[in-house]
Amino acid sequence: MFLDNKLTFNTAVGSPQTVSATADSAGIIDITGAGSGNAPAMINGFPALNTAIGSDYGSGDGVAIPHVLLSVPVAGTGTGTVTISVQAAPDDGSYGQGSYTTLVSTPALVGTTFVKGTVIDIPLPPIRVTQGEALPRFYKLVYTVGGTASVQFNANLALNPAQVAVAGQYANNFIAV
């Protein structure tokens, strides 16, 4: 699994975001890498002038499906709950973020259940688009806090996260061939 600063929901890979009130993720993933309000440099070899671009990350490449992978570096506190939602938005036509739609959400989880080392693996679902609907260009997380809870998250978009998400699945000295 590879982690990349262009595919993190934090300010940088390994810089956790502390969540103690309802908030958006510190980072927004732009699939073009240009950033909100900026035109992508090239699309299929042509300048990107007035070209809205989007991609269904949830469809993956047919083999490797992207996952939102969250890890908890420090134990959470509080008896309140945290719900994590993955949202996506199309280009608004001016290279900015359009209206966000929730793709998937976790159940409400109590802050103290986030022990150090907890990993939350959310497979990114394919997007069901209707005729005339644009594919998303921007992805973000929304942390919804109910009551009093505080949790730190490292959140990334990753392909093939199983080796991290299921750490400890095999006994010591297991040899994979």
N, C-alpha and C positions, 0 to 999 in steps of 0.2 A: 504494500500500500504506500502511495506517495501522498504527501501533504504539500500544499502550495499556497502561498499568500494570496493568490487570485481566487482560491477556492475555500477561503475561510470565512466564517461568519463573525470572527473576532477581528480586532484591529491588525493582528498578525498571528501566524501559527505559533501556538505555545503561550500566547498572552490571554489568559482566561478573562471572561467578562463576569463580573459579580452582578447577580440578579437578586434584588430585594424588593423591587416594585415592578409592576407591569411595564415592559419596555420592548422595543425592537432590538434585534441583534446589532452589535456595534459595527459589523460589516455587512454590506450587501454585495452579493455575487452578481456581476454583470457578465453574462456568457461571452460577450465580445471582448472583454478586458479593457474597453475604452473608458468606462466610468459614466455615471449618470450625467446626461447633458452633453456628452461628447459623441460625435459620429464615429463609428468603427472605421479604421483606416482603409481596409479593403474588404470586399465581399466577392468571392469567386474571381479575384483578379481585377475587379472593377472598383473605382472609387465608390464610397458608400453614400454619396449625396442622395438625400431623400429616400433612403432605402431602410425601411424598418426590418429588423432581423430578430428572430427568436428561435428557440430550440426546445424540444421536449426532452429535458434531461432524464425524466423518468423512464423513457423508452430505452435508454442506454444504447448499446450497440447490438442488442439481441442476446448477448452473452453476459456482459458485465453491467449490472444495473447499479446506478449511483445510489449511495446511501448518505443520509445526514448522520454523522457520527459525533456524538457528544460524549465527553469524558469529564469526570469530576475530580479535580486535583486536590481539593480540600473538603472535608466533611461538611455537608449542609447543616443548617440550624433552623429552628423554629417549627411550630406545629401547623403553620399555614401550608398551602399547596402551591405547586408550580405546574403549569401546563405549557407544553412546548408545541407551537404550531409552525409548520412550514408554509410559507406563502410565496406566490409568484405573480409577476406583473409583466405585461407586454410593454414594448416601446410605445410611448404616447404620441409618436409622430414627429416629435422634436428632440428625439434621442434621450428623453427623460423617462421617469418611471410612471407607467399608467396605473390603473386601479389594481390593487392586490387582491388575490383570491386565495383562500386557504385550501391547500392541497391535502393536508393530513395533520392531525393533532394527537398528542399523547393523552392518556387519562390524567386527571389531576393527581400529582404525586406529592406526598408530604415531605417537607424540607429535610427532616431528619432521616428519611430513607435514602438520601443521597450520601452514602458513605464514600470515603476517599477511594478512588479507583473504579467507581461505578461507571459503566459504559452504557449509553443508550444508542441503539441502532435503529434508525427510522428509514426503511426503504422508500425511496422517492417514487411515488406512484406515477404511472403514465397519465398524461393530461388528456381529458376528453374534450376536444375542441369541436365546435359546431361551425357550420359554414359561415365564413366572414369573420371568424374569431381569430385573433393573432396569437401565435405561440409566445410564451414568456421569454423575456430577455433578462429579467432581474429576479433574483431569489433572495429571501430573507427569512429569519426566524422571528417569531413573536413569543416572548416569555410572559405568561399571564400569571400573576401572583395573587392568590387569595389569602387574606390573613397576613400573618407574620412569618416570613421564611426568607432565608438568604442562602444562595447556592452560587458557586463559581462553575462556569462551563467553558471548556474548549470545544468549539463546534466547527466542523469542517464537512465539506462535500467530498466524498471519497468513493473510488471504485474498489471492489473486492476488499471490504474492511474485515472480513471474517477472521483473519489472523489476529486482529486486535480484539474484536468483539467477543470472541469465544476463547480468549486466553485462558489457559488452565483446563481446556477441554481434554487434553491428553496428559497422562502421567509423565513424570520426569523420565528422562532418557528414552523417550519415544522417538523412533527414527522414521521420518516420512520418506517414502521412496516413490 
